[in-house]
């Protein structure tokens, strides 16, 4: 363990920290720089932005790969920087590309690509790539499972979509300049009465961050009033609050950065002498935090692909009804309401294309379309995938949103063993919660918002620790009254974290066509597939 200062400034002024080795938060436009030089004597934390305003803090989904490559280039040219933040406040409307909302799973996918690109650069293999700070008190992004737009739930869903992040940036402020706001327990008005109204909003975020993860508060200020040129102990109270938090938690905050030093907006404080006095008095307390220096020496996690399902079009005959057309190697389970006529009680999953159905945009391949009426939800459940017990597994899947007048949501999960999916394909609606409780789910993707037709949708699962020797992937689709449209399945992949034991191998006694499910995705998808093989 080593002790490090918790003092930090957002874009200076760096002479305020002459007597301490602190943290320097720097923000850059990724397309206007090719390197970041540390011109301070402090540890730099660099926020990488695709742009500002309508350019989006991260780009459109189709540009994620290009953005990640750019960040990798910047990292490779910046040998003195080893802490990076990918974007800024993705739940805030002022950060959305073209005004299009950024959903948690979309940010998570962009983050993973950027992290991989940065760590692929020599000398940056053990860099900390941080999740962007989520804007508190901003209920702008609603979706299935987060109907009120809760910013803390948004962060939780980002975490679920990523699995393991290197660390987290946080933003927390006070509404006004009063010292008492720093430790205030005041809550917000309904429907957010369970959320802090002032600086302790950081504690709401900490409640969903994995224990022990590196956390950095990279923005803090009196958000309503701006900085007043007065020394009333406000800055001292901020650092005292974080020091007290750090003494009583397993997830300490490594730094607190005052926002901001550059004269770019109304929160500029560098010309306020009494704020400087308040800062100096806080600095005299010499607050530090214990950091495990050995964490940088830990070996990089290595994931191995243990299952790749090309999601070829298949056929599943249930009860002699030929309309059940689902990907090969998967079975359909659904809710069946005995009080509703059968005509409106079973999902229809036939193949459609633009040549015969005008509502389907993409005509290149037949689509797997799921209509649901009273059923409400259905699950596509894969064959067992044999893995090692005691080593985490995770999954991702991809499909195209193709049907213009359908909405709903989807998510991907993993079952340890079989769960409830044992050839009993129809479940009564009242068993939906019981069925879903067996699955370790990733976050929801809501096709009402943010996913134009002919756009790829990526689903990810959190990590699962297997105990049964095999897992089963599960795709859940929930519809609105009109139905849900999912088509052009590209791939479903499962990875396992490697250890010193031999690589996972299939059960030789299992009657599973591994040659098929491990095959490379068909050639005709090369021009549209989302994941690289």
N, C-alpha and C positions, 0 to 999 in steps of 0.2 A: 504494500500500500504506500502511496505517496500523497501528500497534501497539496492541493492546488487552490488558488484563490477563486472565489466565486464572483469577483467583480468583472463587469463587462460593459462595453459601450457599443452602441449601434452606429457605425460610421463616425467614430471619434467623438470629441477631440482627443487624440491619443496622448497629448501632454498631461491630461488629467490622470493618467495611469503611469506616470514616470516612476513611481516608487513601488510598483507591484507588477508581477507577471500575471496579467489578466487575460481576458478573451476579447478578440476584436471581431465583431459581426460586420460582414461586408456583403453588399448585394450587388450583383452584376447582371447585365443583359447578355445572355449567352451568345447572341449573334453579333455582338459588337466588340467582343474581346476574344482572344485566342489563348490567353494565359492570365493568371492572377498572381501578382507578386505581393508578398507580405512585406509591406513597408512599415510595419510596426514591430515592436519588441514583444508582442503578445501572440497567443495562439489564435490563428484565424479560423473563423467559421464562415464559410462563403455560401451565400444563398444564390442559387443559379435560377434565373428567370428566363423563360422563353420570350417574354416581353411584358409589357404593362398595359393595363386597360383592356381594350377589345382584342389585343393580340393574344391575351391569355397568359397566365403564369406558367401553364403547360400548354402545349399545342393541341390541335385537333387529334383525334385518335389515329388517323391515317399518318400523322407525322411523328408518332412516338419513336419509331426506330431512328429517324433522322435526328431528332432532338437528342436521343441517347448518344448517338455517335458524336454529336457536337460536344456534349458534356465530357465524353471520354477524351476527346481531343484537348479540351481545356485542362482537364486533370493531368493528362500526360505532359503538358507544358508547364505545370505548376508544382514543382518538386517540394515546395515548402507548405503546401496546403493538404491537410488530411481530414478535415471536417467539412462536409458539404450538406446543404439543404436543397432538396428538389422542389422548387417552386414555393409559393406563398399563399396561404389561406384559400385553398381550392373551393371551400364552401361559400366564399364571398362573391357576390355578383360582379364586383369590380375586377375580379381576376379571371373571368370566364372568357374563353376564346369565342369571339363572335357572339357573345351573349348566351352561348349554350352552356347549360349547367354541367359541372364536373361531378359525377357520381363517385362514391367511394371506391368501387371496383375499378373505375377508369383511372383514378389517381393511383391506386395500388399497382395497376399494370404498368403505368408509366414509370412509377418509382422503381419497380423491379428491373425494368430495362435499363434505366439510367444507372442504377447501382451496379449492374453487371458490366456496363460499359466503362464506368470509372475504375472498378476493381480489376478490370482486364489490363489496365496500364501498369507497366513495371514500376515498382515503388509505391503503388497505391493499393496493393492487394488487401491491406488491413485498414484502409481508410474507414472512417465512420460516415456513412451516407444517411442523413437524417430525414425522417418524414416531415413534410411541411407543417408549420403551425396551423391549426384550425382556428378560425375567427370565433371567439366567444360571442354569445348573444346574437348570432346571425342565423335566423331560422328561414333560410332561403332555399334549402335543398330538401325536398320531401320525396319519399319513395316508400314502397311496401316495407313494413317493419320499422319505419321512422316517419310516420304520418305527420308528426308535429314539427319536423325539421330540427330535431335536437342536435346541436353541434357536438355534444359528447358522444351520442350514438353514432354520429357521422365518423368520428375518430375511431370508435370501436369497430365499425364496419371497414374502415381503411385497414386497421390492424388485422382483421379477419381475412381480408383479401390478400394481404402480403404474406402472412404467416409470421415470420421473424424479421423485424427491422433492426437496423444497426443502432438506432436511437431516434429521439423525437425532439423537435423544436416546439416550444409552446409560446403563445402570446397571452398575456394577462394584464389588465389595466385597472384603474379606479375611475369611477364617475365623479370627477372632482379631485381637488387637491388636498382634502382634509386627511390628516394623519390617521384618524380613526377608520378611514375607508380601507386601509391596508389590512387590518385584522378583522374587518366587519364580517359578521355572519349573516348579513341581510340577504334575503332571497329575492328572486324576481317575482313578478306577478304571474298568476295562472295564465297559460298552462305550464309555466316553467318555475313553479314554486319550489322545485327540488334543485334549482341551480343558483349558485352564488351570483350576487349582483356586482360585487367589487373584485378586488385583487384575488381573493381566494377562489375565484373561478379556476385558477390553476389546479386546485385540489379536485375539482370535478373531472378535469382531464386525467389527472393522476390515478383516478379510481379505475380507469380502463386500460392504463398502460401496464404491460407486463412487469412484474416485480423485478427490480434490479436493472432495468434498462437504462441506458444513458439518457438523461433529460436535460435540456438547455432552454431556459426562458430567454428568448432572443429579442423580445420587444416588451417594454413596460413604460407607461407614462400616465399622467392624468388625462384620460382620453377626451373628456368633455371640455375642460378649461384650457388644456395645454399647460406648459410649464409656466408657473408664476415666479417672478424674481423675488423669492423669499425663502428664508431658511427657517422652516418650522419643524424640521426633523422628519419630513416625508421620506426622503431617500434613506435615511438611517433606519426608519421603520420597515422599509422594503427589505433591506438586507438582513435585518434582525429577524423578520418573519421567515425568510428562507433558511437562515441558520437554524432557527428553532425547528423548522420542518425537517431539516437534514439530521438533526440529533435524534429524531424519533421515528424514522422511517427506513425501510429497506430499499427505497428508491429515491436517493437524494437528487436534488437539483444541482447541476454542476456549475451553472452560472446564471446570473440575472443581468440582462443588458438594458440600460436606459435608452429610450428611443427619443430623438435621434440627434446626432452631432452635425450632420450636413444641413446647411440652410436650404432645405428643399420643401418644407411644409410648415404648418403652424406649430408642430411639436419640436421645433428647433430650440435647443437649450444652451448651446455653447457660449452665447453672449450674456448669460444670466449669472452674475457673480455670486449671488446668494445661493443659487442651486449648487455652484461649485463648492461653496463652504459646506453645505449639507453633505455633498459627496465626499469631501475630504474627511469630515467627521465620521462618516460611515466607513471610509477606507481605514481609518485609524483603529477600527475594531478588528481588522485583519481576519475576517471570516474565511475559512477554508473548508474544503470537502475532501474526504478520502477517496482516492481513485486507484483502482487496481491497475498498476502499470503492466502487469502480466497479461491483461486482457488483449493487448496488442500482439502478444506472442502466441495467442491461441491459434490453432490451425484453422484454415478456411473450411467452412462447411462444404461438403461435396455431396451432391445429389445425383443419384443414378436413375435413369429412366428404366422402370421395371415393367411398364405396360404402355403400349400405344395402340389405340383402337382407331382405325381410319374412318369409322362411322359410315361404312358402306351402306347403301340402301338395302334394306332387308325386308322380310315379310314375317309377320307374326299373326297366325290364325287363331283367334280366340272365339270359341263358340261357333265356328263356321262362318264368321263375318270377315270377308276378305278386305274390308276397308282398313283393318289394322296394319298399317305399314310403318315399321319403325326400323332403326338401324340394326344391322346384323349384330348378334351377340348381346342384344338387350331385350328385356321383356317389359311389357306395359302393365302397370298397376294403377288403379284409379278408384275414385270414390263413387259409390253407387247408392242412390237414394231410392229405397224401395217404394216410397210414396209418389214417385214421379214416373210418368210413362217412359218406357224403354227408349222410345224415339229421341227423347231429350235427356237421356240419363247415361249415355255412354259416349266417350270421346270418339271422334272420327279422325283417323290419322291417315288419310289417303294422300297420294302423290298428285301434285298439281304443278303446272308450269304456265308461263306467260302465253303460250300459243293457244291454250284452251281456256285459261282463266285470266281475264284481263286484270283482276285485282292483284295478281302476282307479278311483281316488277321484273324479277330476274328469270329469263327463259332458258338459260344455258343448261341448267340441270333441273331435274324434277325435284320438287321440294317435299319435305316431310312436314305436313301441316297438321296441327292439332286443334280441332274445334272442341270446345267444352261449353256445355250449357249448365245444367244443374249440378254437374259433377264437381266443379269448383277447383279440383286439383288432380294431377296425375303425376306418376313417377315413371321414368325410364331407368331401369335397374340393370346394371351390367353383370356379366358372368363373374364368378370369384376370381380374384387376382392374388396369387400366392406370393407372400412377402415374409420377411423375417419379423419375428416378434421382438418387441422392445426397441425398435428403431423407427423414428417418425416417418410417416408417409404423407404426401400431399397430392392434389390432383388439379388439373385445369382442363377445360373443355371449350369448344368454339363452335358457334353456329351463326348463320346469317339471318337477320330480321328481314323478312321478304314480303309480308302480307300487309297491305296498306291499311286495312280497316280493322285490324285486330290489336288488342292490347293485353296487359297482364304483366306477370313477372316470372322470373326463373331464378334458380340457385342450384349450386352443385355441392354435394356432400359425399362423405365416405361412411360406410358402415363397418364396424369391427365384426367380421364374420358375416352372417346372413341377415341379422336383424329380423324384422317381421316379414321379409319378402320370400316366402316359401310356397310359391305356386297358388296362393290364395289371392287372385288378381283383383278382386273387387272388395273394397272396404266400405262399410257404412260411413257416412259423413262424420258421425260422432267419434270415430276412431282416428280422425286425421291427426290430432295432436299426439296421440299415442304412437302412431306410425312415425311421425316426424321426429319424435323424441329419441329414436334409436340412431339417428343420423347426426354426424358432426358436420354442420352446415357452414358454407361460406355465405357471403352477403348476397342480398337480393339484387337483381337487375330488373328495373321497372321499364317495360317497353312503351309505356305511355309517354315518357319524357326522355329526351336526350339521345335516342337511338333512331336515326332516320332509316327508312327502308334501304335495303341493299347494303347495310353496314354490318360488319362482323361484331358479334357480341362475345365477350370472353367471360367465362365463369371460373372462379377459383375456389378451392376449399381451404380451410385451415389445416394445420397438421393434426394427424391422428396417430396415437401410439397403438399399434396392433397387438392383440393378445391371443387371437384365434388362429394365427398362421395364414390368414387370408382376409382380404377386405373386398367390399363391393362398392363400385361407384354408383351414385344416385343423382339423377337430374330431376328436379321437381319443377313443374309448370303450373302456375295458378292463373286462371283466366278472369277476364271481365265477362259481362253478359254476351258479348259478341264472339269471344273466342281468343285463342292465343295462336300466334303463328311463329313457328320455328322451322327453319329450313337450311339446306346446304350444310349439314354438319361436316365440319372439317376434321376434327380430331378430338379424342379424349385421351389424356395422358396421366399416368401416375408415376411419381418419383419417390424414391426412398433415400434417406440419409445414410451415407456409407459409414461403416466403422471398420474395425480390424477383422471382423468375421468375413467369411466368403460372401460373394455377391448373392442376392436372392435368386432362387431357381424355382422353376415350376414343379409342382407335385407330379411325379411321374405316373401316379395312379389316376390322376384327374382326367376326365373325358372332356378336354377343352382343346379347341383347335388353336394352339398358340401360333402356328404359322400364319393364320389369318389375322389374329388380333394384334400381332406384332408387325404386320406388313407396313410398308411405306404407303403413305396416302396416295391415292390414285393420281396418275399423271395429269388428267384433265383438270385437276384442281390447282395446278401449279400457279396459274395466273391470279387466283383469288384467295388462296389459302392464307390464313392469318399467322400460323405458327411455322417456324422454320424447322426443317428436319435435316 
